[in-house]
Amino acid sequence: MDYRIEHDSMGEVKVPSDKYFGAQTQRSRENFKIGVGLETMPEEIINAFGILKKAAARANRELKSEKMTDEKLFAIEKACDEVISGKLKEHFPLVVWQTGSGTQSNMNANEVIAYRGNEIAEKKLLHPNDDVNMSQSSNDTFPTAINIAAVMSIEKRLLPALSSLINEFERLERENEGIVKSGRTHLQDATPIKFSQEISGWRASLQKDADLISNANKMLKELALGGTAVGTGLNAPKGFGEKVAEKVSEITGTEFFTAENKFHALTSKDEIVFAHGALKALACDLMKIANDIRWLASGPRLGLGEIKIPENEPGSSIMPGKVNPTQCEAVTMVAVQVMGNDATIGFAASQGNFELNVFMPVIAYNFLQSVRLLADAMTSFRLNCVSGITANKEKMSENLFRSLMNVTALNPYIGYENAAKTAKKAYADNITLKEACVSLGFMSEEDFDRVFRPEEMV
């Protein structure tokens, strides 16, 4: 491999000649060989760095025009556009497990943008620190990158996938109106319910999750940029934070704001903890819904068998003809991963010492993984399972009229204790509720038929 010599404040470093990064990125590659190839900095963070560096250059052009010239701005913007598009992905090799402030990833962005900008300018025009990192510190750029990446991932990826799944359940709800089945509580028979009502519970849970996530997302739109090293804004011009937020909003099409208190923005991660809590709530509901669906589809002969789900692939290497609820299983695995990520983020957010949190890369990694997994899982679940759910009306009807808890309809006529005796006799003697009630002398056959209508108990 061919190398070129780059230098930083610590001296010279050999860097692969085909890469745009410089000395500090190379030092990080050599010093943090942890999870290499598996746990590199999320592409959403790299994209966010492209956005914030472009916004910062524009702000500096207006506030520090003597240092940020039109020529420099043009080169930085062009290089940032390539970062944002993903064209320069191979030049961002650093792993999550690095300095807790994300300093090396900030410098990775500075070095790549400077090198590529100099190629565009066809001369040595840009310096990574003096120009690309002008008015900034890793301590305010990395938390800004986290928030930009989180907001854009939620808006562009998660919420659309969630909305599509909600719409699919709304369709199922309409199509299954009028079908009555047995309800269940504690995994035991309960009073009747419409299948559409059961589906409406799933749909409403997801709608509530969408509201929670949207509200939490608003809090992530406050940016730390402008606080520089410790929150005082040293070396940044007055109004830089406000101006950068304005430029980020222009670039992304989403309104961002400068954080009111930069000391809070640098050291506290409460907004990201709160937002991930909303993601965990979604994961919990998806776990519940997926479990309901696989329970209702269990069988095909020895389970509940009240719904049918798509048969997507063989389920066993030894049992011919076996088909499993694999989409439900994938969703539930994603759910427990998100719950684990929530614990990691909570622990990491508690480790802000004095003026800086130094667990930011792992917070970013886990948060963005949760967003990706939830979005992808919901899309797969919708396309490969939910869209193909059909009611087994015959099985639902059979279970409905066999349920002993329909005896609840008799409470107003024979009282709770006599109704309990009826249910227990029916179960012990393996007879119908009608036979039990009549044999106990609580009602005549005619009176029983008049008041016992399970399909009207919903």
C-alpha positions as CSV (number, residue, x, y, z in Angstrom):
1,M,0.0,0.0,0.0
2,D,1.2,3.5,-0.8
3,Y,1.4,6.1,1.9
4,R,1.7,9.8,2.2
5,I,3.0,11.7,5.2
6,E,0.6,13.9,7.2
7,H,1.3,15.8,10.4
8,D,-0.6,17.1,13.4
9,S,0.4,18.8,16.6
10,M,2.1,15.5,17.8
11,G,4.2,15.0,14.7
12,E,4.2,13.0,11.4
13,V,2.0,10.1,10.5
14,K,1.8,7.7,7.5
15,V,-1.6,7.8,6.0
16,P,-2.9,5.6,3.1
17,S,-2.4,7.7,-0.1
18,D,-5.9,6.8,-1.4
19,K,-7.7,8.2,1.6
20,Y,-8.8,11.8,2.3
21,F,-8.4,11.7,6.1
22,G,-5.3,12.9,7.9
23,A,-3.0,12.3,10.8
24,Q,-5.6,12.4,13.7
25,T,-7.9,10.0,12.0
26,Q,-5.0,7.6,11.3
27,R,-3.9,7.8,14.9
28,S,-7.4,6.8,16.0
29,R,-7.4,3.9,13.6
30,E,-4.2,2.6,15.1
31,N,-5.1,3.2,18.7
32,F,-8.7,2.0,18.8
33,K,-8.9,-1.4,17.0
34,I,-12.1,-2.3,18.8
35,G,-15.0,-3.7,16.7
36,V,-13.3,-2.7,13.5
37,G,-15.5,-3.4,10.4
38,L,-18.5,-4.1,12.6
39,E,-19.1,-1.0,14.8
40,T,-18.0,2.0,12.8
41,M,-19.5,5.4,13.4
42,P,-23.1,5.4,12.0
43,E,-23.5,6.8,8.6
44,E,-26.3,9.1,9.9
45,I,-23.6,10.8,12.1
46,I,-21.3,11.2,9.2
47,N,-24.2,12.7,7.2
48,A,-24.9,15.0,10.1
49,F,-21.3,16.2,10.2
50,G,-21.6,17.1,6.5
51,I,-24.7,19.2,7.3
52,L,-23.3,20.9,10.3
53,K,-19.9,21.7,8.7
54,K,-21.6,23.2,5.7
55,A,-23.9,25.2,8.0
56,A,-21.0,26.4,10.1
57,A,-19.1,27.5,7.1
58,R,-22.0,29.5,5.9
59,A,-22.4,31.1,9.4
60,N,-18.7,31.9,9.5
61,R,-19.0,33.6,6.1
62,E,-21.5,36.0,7.5
63,L,-19.9,36.5,10.9
64,K,-16.2,36.1,10.1
65,S,-16.0,37.2,6.5
66,E,-12.3,38.2,6.8
67,K,-11.4,34.5,7.6
68,M,-14.1,32.5,5.7
69,T,-13.8,33.8,2.2
70,D,-16.2,33.0,-0.7
71,E,-13.5,30.7,-2.1
72,K,-13.2,28.7,1.1
73,L,-16.9,28.5,1.5
74,F,-17.4,27.2,-2.0
75,A,-14.8,24.4,-1.5
76,I,-16.2,23.5,1.9
77,E,-19.8,23.4,0.6
78,K,-18.9,21.2,-2.3
79,A,-17.0,18.7,-0.1
80,C,-19.8,18.7,2.5
81,D,-22.3,17.9,-0.2
82,E,-20.3,14.8,-1.1
83,V,-20.2,13.8,2.6
84,I,-23.9,14.3,2.8
85,S,-24.6,12.2,-0.3
86,G,-22.5,9.3,1.1
87,K,-20.0,9.6,-1.8
88,L,-17.1,9.8,0.7
89,K,-18.2,7.0,3.0
90,E,-14.9,5.0,2.6
91,H,-13.0,7.9,4.1
92,F,-14.8,7.6,7.5
93,P,-13.3,4.4,9.0
94,L,-13.4,5.2,12.7
95,V,-15.1,2.9,15.2
96,V,-17.6,3.9,17.9
97,W,-15.2,2.8,20.6
98,Q,-13.0,5.9,20.7
99,T,-12.8,9.0,22.7
100,G,-16.1,9.6,24.5
101,S,-16.4,13.2,23.2
102,G,-16.2,12.0,19.6
103,T,-13.2,14.3,19.0
104,Q,-11.6,11.9,16.5
105,S,-14.8,11.7,14.4
106,N,-15.0,15.4,14.4
107,M,-11.4,15.6,13.2
108,N,-12.1,12.8,10.7
109,A,-14.8,15.1,9.2
110,N,-12.5,18.1,9.3
111,E,-9.7,16.3,7.6
112,V,-11.8,14.7,4.8
113,I,-13.6,18.0,4.0
114,A,-10.4,19.9,4.0
115,Y,-8.6,17.4,1.8
116,R,-11.4,17.1,-0.6
117,G,-12.0,20.8,-0.6
118,N,-8.4,21.4,-1.6
119,E,-8.8,18.9,-4.4
120,I,-11.8,20.9,-5.6
121,A,-9.9,24.2,-5.3
122,E,-6.9,22.6,-6.9
123,K,-4.6,24.2,-4.3
124,K,-3.8,24.1,-0.6
125,L,-6.7,26.3,0.5
126,L,-8.3,24.7,3.6
127,H,-6.9,23.7,7.0
128,P,-8.9,21.1,9.0
129,N,-8.8,23.1,12.2
130,D,-8.5,26.7,11.2
131,D,-11.1,26.6,8.4
132,V,-13.4,23.5,8.5
133,N,-13.6,23.6,12.3
134,M,-13.7,27.4,12.6
135,S,-15.8,28.6,15.6
136,Q,-16.3,25.0,16.7
137,S,-15.1,22.4,19.1
138,S,-15.6,18.6,19.1
139,N,-17.5,19.2,22.4
140,D,-20.3,21.1,20.6
141,T,-20.1,19.5,17.2
142,F,-20.6,15.9,18.3
143,P,-23.8,16.5,20.4
144,T,-25.0,18.6,17.5
145,A,-24.4,15.7,15.1
146,I,-26.3,13.4,17.4
147,N,-29.3,15.6,17.4
148,I,-29.4,16.3,13.7
149,A,-29.0,12.6,13.0
150,A,-31.7,11.6,15.5
151,V,-34.2,14.1,14.2
152,M,-33.7,13.4,10.6
153,S,-33.7,9.6,11.1
154,I,-37.0,9.8,13.1
155,E,-38.6,12.1,10.5
156,K,-37.4,10.5,7.3
157,R,-37.3,6.8,8.3
158,L,-39.1,5.9,11.5
159,L,-42.3,7.9,11.5
160,P,-43.1,7.0,7.8
161,A,-42.7,3.3,8.6
162,L,-44.8,3.6,11.7
163,S,-47.5,5.6,9.8
164,S,-47.7,2.9,7.1
165,L,-48.1,0.1,9.7
166,I,-50.9,2.1,11.4
167,N,-52.6,2.5,8.1
168,E,-52.4,-1.3,7.5
169,F,-54.1,-1.9,10.9
170,E,-56.8,0.6,10.1
171,R,-57.5,-1.3,6.9
172,L,-57.7,-4.6,8.9
173,E,-60.0,-2.9,11.4
174,R,-62.4,-1.8,8.7
175,E,-62.4,-5.2,6.9
176,N,-63.1,-7.2,10.1
177,E,-65.9,-5.1,11.5
178,G,-68.7,-7.2,12.8
179,I,-66.8,-10.4,13.5
180,V,-67.2,-11.4,17.2
181,K,-64.8,-13.6,19.1
182,S,-63.8,-14.5,22.6
183,G,-61.8,-12.0,24.5
184,R,-58.9,-13.1,26.7
185,T,-57.3,-11.7,29.9
186,H,-54.5,-13.4,31.8
187,L,-54.3,-15.9,28.9
188,Q,-57.7,-17.1,30.1
189,D,-61.2,-16.9,28.4
190,A,-62.9,-13.6,28.9
191,T,-66.1,-11.9,27.7
192,P,-66.6,-11.4,23.9
193,I,-65.0,-8.7,21.8
194,K,-65.2,-7.7,18.2
195,F,-62.1,-8.7,16.2
196,S,-62.1,-5.1,14.9
197,Q,-62.0,-3.8,18.5
198,E,-59.0,-6.0,19.2
199,I,-57.2,-4.6,16.1
200,S,-58.2,-1.1,17.2
201,G,-56.2,-1.6,20.4
202,W,-53.1,-2.4,18.4
203,R,-53.7,0.5,16.1
204,A,-54.3,3.0,18.9
205,S,-51.2,1.9,20.7
206,L,-49.1,2.7,17.7
207,Q,-50.8,6.0,17.1
208,K,-50.0,7.0,20.7
209,D,-46.4,5.9,20.2
210,A,-46.2,8.1,17.1
211,D,-47.4,11.1,19.2
212,L,-44.9,10.4,21.9
213,I,-42.0,10.1,19.4
214,S,-43.1,13.3,17.6
215,N,-43.2,15.2,20.8
216,A,-39.9,13.9,22.0
217,N,-38.4,14.7,18.6
218,K,-39.1,18.4,19.0
219,M,-36.8,18.5,22.0
220,L,-33.9,17.1,19.9
221,K,-34.1,20.2,17.6
222,E,-32.0,22.3,20.1
223,L,-28.4,22.3,19.0
224,A,-25.3,22.6,21.1
225,L,-23.2,24.3,18.4
226,G,-21.9,27.6,19.6
227,G,-20.9,26.4,23.0
228,T,-17.5,25.3,21.8
229,A,-15.3,23.6,24.5
230,V,-17.1,24.1,27.8
231,G,-20.3,26.0,26.9
232,T,-18.9,29.5,27.1
233,G,-18.7,29.9,23.3
234,L,-14.9,30.8,23.4
235,N,-13.5,31.5,19.9
236,A,-17.0,31.6,18.3
237,P,-18.4,35.0,17.1
238,K,-21.5,36.4,18.8
239,G,-24.7,34.9,17.4
240,F,-22.9,31.9,15.9
241,G,-25.2,29.4,17.5
242,E,-28.3,31.1,16.3
243,K,-26.9,31.5,12.8
244,V,-25.8,27.9,12.5
245,A,-29.2,26.6,13.6
246,E,-30.7,28.8,10.9
247,K,-28.4,27.4,8.3
248,V,-29.0,23.8,9.4
249,S,-32.7,24.4,9.1
250,E,-32.2,25.7,5.5
251,I,-30.1,22.7,4.5
252,T,-32.4,20.0,6.1
253,G,-35.8,21.6,5.6
254,T,-36.5,20.9,9.3
255,E,-36.5,23.7,11.8
256,F,-33.7,23.6,14.4
257,F,-32.9,26.0,17.2
258,T,-29.8,26.9,19.2
259,A,-29.8,25.5,22.7
260,E,-30.7,28.2,25.2
261,N,-28.1,26.9,27.8
262,K,-25.0,25.5,26.1
263,F,-23.6,24.2,29.5
264,H,-26.6,21.9,29.6
265,A,-26.3,21.0,25.9
266,L,-22.7,19.9,26.2
267,T,-23.0,17.8,29.4
268,S,-26.6,16.6,29.7
269,K,-28.2,14.0,27.4
270,D,-31.7,14.1,28.9
271,E,-33.4,14.9,25.7
272,I,-31.9,11.9,23.9
273,V,-32.8,9.7,26.9
274,F,-36.4,11.0,26.8
275,A,-36.6,10.4,23.0
276,H,-35.3,6.9,23.3
277,G,-37.8,6.3,26.0
278,A,-40.5,6.9,23.4
279,L,-38.7,4.5,21.0
280,K,-38.8,1.9,23.9
281,A,-42.5,2.5,24.3
282,L,-42.9,1.7,20.6
283,A,-40.8,-1.4,21.0
284,C,-43.0,-2.5,24.0
285,D,-46.1,-2.2,21.9
286,L,-44.7,-3.9,18.9
287,M,-43.7,-6.8,21.2
288,K,-47.2,-7.0,22.6
289,I,-48.8,-6.9,19.1
290,A,-46.5,-9.4,17.6
291,N,-47.1,-11.8,20.5
292,D,-50.9,-11.4,20.2
293,I,-50.7,-12.2,16.5
294,R,-48.6,-15.3,16.9
295,W,-50.8,-16.5,19.7
296,L,-53.9,-16.0,17.6
297,A,-52.3,-17.7,14.7
298,S,-50.9,-20.6,16.8
299,G,-51.7,-24.1,15.5
300,P,-52.6,-24.9,12.8
301,R,-54.7,-27.6,14.7
302,L,-53.5,-27.5,18.3
303,G,-53.4,-23.8,19.0
304,L,-55.9,-21.0,19.0
305,G,-56.0,-20.8,15.2
306,E,-58.3,-17.7,15.1
307,I,-56.3,-15.9,12.4
308,K,-54.2,-17.0,9.5
309,I,-50.9,-15.3,8.7
310,P,-48.8,-15.5,5.5
311,E,-46.7,-18.6,5.1
312,N,-43.4,-17.2,4.0
313,E,-40.8,-20.0,4.3
314,P,-40.4,-23.5,5.6
315,G,-40.2,-23.6,9.4
316,S,-38.2,-26.7,10.1
317,S,-35.3,-28.7,8.8
318,I,-36.8,-31.9,10.2
319,M,-40.6,-31.4,10.4
320,P,-42.1,-31.3,6.9
321,G,-44.8,-28.8,6.3
322,K,-44.1,-26.8,9.4
323,V,-44.5,-23.0,9.1
324,N,-43.6,-20.6,11.8
325,P,-44.5,-17.0,12.7
326,T,-41.1,-15.7,11.7
327,Q,-42.0,-12.1,11.2
328,C,-43.4,-11.9,14.7
329,E,-40.2,-13.4,16.0
330,A,-38.1,-10.9,14.2
331,V,-40.2,-8.0,15.6
332,T,-39.9,-9.3,19.1
333,M,-36.1,-9.7,18.8
334,V,-35.8,-6.1,17.6
335,A,-37.9,-5.1,20.6
336,V,-35.6,-6.6,23.1
337,Q,-32.6,-5.1,21.4
338,V,-34.2,-1.7,21.6
339,M,-34.9,-2.2,25.3
340,G,-31.3,-3.1,25.8
341,N,-30.2,0.0,23.9
342,D,-32.4,2.0,26.2
343,A,-30.5,0.7,29.2
344,T,-27.1,1.6,27.6
345,I,-28.2,5.1,26.7
346,G,-29.5,5.7,30.2
347,F,-26.2,4.5,31.8
348,A,-24.2,6.6,29.3
349,A,-26.2,9.7,29.9
350,S,-25.6,9.5,33.6
351,Q,-21.9,9.8,33.0
352,G,-21.6,13.5,32.2
353,N,-18.7,14.8,34.4
354,F,-18.5,18.6,34.9
355,E,-18.8,20.3,31.5
356,L,-19.0,17.3,29.1
357,N,-20.6,13.9,28.6
358,V,-17.9,11.5,27.5
359,F,-20.2,8.6,26.4
360,M,-21.6,10.3,23.3
361,P,-20.5,7.8,20.5
362,V,-22.1,4.9,22.3
363,I,-25.3,7.0,22.8
364,A,-25.4,7.8,19.1
365,Y,-24.7,4.2,18.1
366,N,-27.5,2.8,20.2
367,F,-30.0,5.4,19.4
368,L,-29.6,5.3,15.7
369,Q,-29.5,1.5,15.7
370,S,-32.9,1.5,17.5
371,V,-34.4,3.8,14.9
372,R,-33.1,1.7,12.0
373,L,-34.2,-1.6,13.5
374,L,-37.6,-0.4,14.4
375,A,-38.2,1.2,11.0
376,D,-37.0,-1.8,9.1
377,A,-38.9,-4.3,11.4
378,M,-42.1,-2.4,11.0
379,T,-41.8,-2.3,7.2
380,S,-41.0,-6.0,7.1
381,F,-43.8,-6.9,9.6
382,R,-46.3,-4.9,7.6
383,L,-45.4,-6.3,4.2
384,N,-44.8,-9.9,5.1
385,C,-47.3,-10.5,7.9
386,V,-49.9,-7.8,8.8
387,S,-51.0,-7.2,5.2
388,G,-51.9,-10.9,4.9
389,I,-53.8,-11.5,8.2
390,T,-57.2,-13.0,7.7
391,A,-59.8,-14.0,10.3
392,N,-60.7,-17.7,10.7
393,K,-64.3,-16.9,11.3
394,E,-65.4,-20.5,11.9
395,K,-62.8,-21.0,14.6
396,M,-63.6,-17.6,16.2
397,S,-67.3,-18.5,16.3
398,E,-66.6,-22.0,17.8
399,N,-64.4,-20.6,20.5
400,L,-66.9,-17.8,21.2
401,F,-69.8,-20.1,22.0
402,R,-67.6,-22.6,24.0
403,S,-66.3,-19.9,26.3
404,L,-67.5,-20.2,29.8
405,M,-67.0,-16.5,30.5
406,N,-70.1,-15.8,28.4
407,V,-71.9,-16.7,31.7
408,T,-71.2,-13.0,32.6
409,A,-74.3,-12.2,30.6
410,L,-76.4,-14.0,33.1
411,N,-75.2,-11.9,36.1
412,P,-78.1,-9.4,35.9
413,Y,-80.7,-12.3,35.9
414,I,-79.4,-15.0,38.3
415,G,-76.7,-13.1,40.2
416,Y,-72.9,-13.4,40.3
417,E,-72.7,-16.5,42.7
418,N,-75.3,-18.5,40.7
419,A,-73.6,-17.6,37.5
420,A,-70.3,-18.8,38.9
421,K,-71.9,-22.1,39.9
422,T,-73.3,-22.4,36.4
423,A,-69.8,-21.9,34.8
424,K,-68.2,-24.4,37.2
425,K,-70.8,-27.1,36.6
426,A,-70.5,-26.6,32.9
427,Y,-66.7,-27.0,33.1
428,A,-66.8,-30.0,35.5
429,D,-69.4,-31.9,33.6
430,N,-68.2,-30.8,30.1
431,I,-71.6,-29.5,29.2
432,T,-72.9,-26.2,27.8
433,L,-73.7,-23.2,29.9
434,K,-77.3,-23.6,28.9
435,E,-77.5,-27.2,30.1
436,A,-75.8,-26.3,33.4
437,C,-78.0,-23.3,34.1
438,V,-81.2,-25.2,33.4
439,S,-80.2,-28.3,35.3
440,L,-79.4,-26.1,38.4
441,G,-82.8,-24.6,38.1
442,F,-81.7,-21.0,37.7
443,M,-83.5,-20.4,34.4
444,S,-85.8,-22.1,31.9
445,E,-84.5,-22.9,28.4
446,E,-86.7,-20.2,27.0
447,D,-85.5,-17.5,29.4
448,F,-81.8,-18.6,28.8
449,D,-82.2,-18.3,25.0
450,R,-83.8,-14.9,25.4
451,V,-80.9,-13.3,27.4
452,F,-77.9,-15.4,26.3
453,R,-76.5,-13.8,23.1
454,P,-72.7,-13.7,23.2
455,E,-72.6,-11.8,19.9
456,E,-74.4,-8.9,21.5
457,M,-72.0,-8.6,24.5
458,V,-69.5,-6.4,22.6
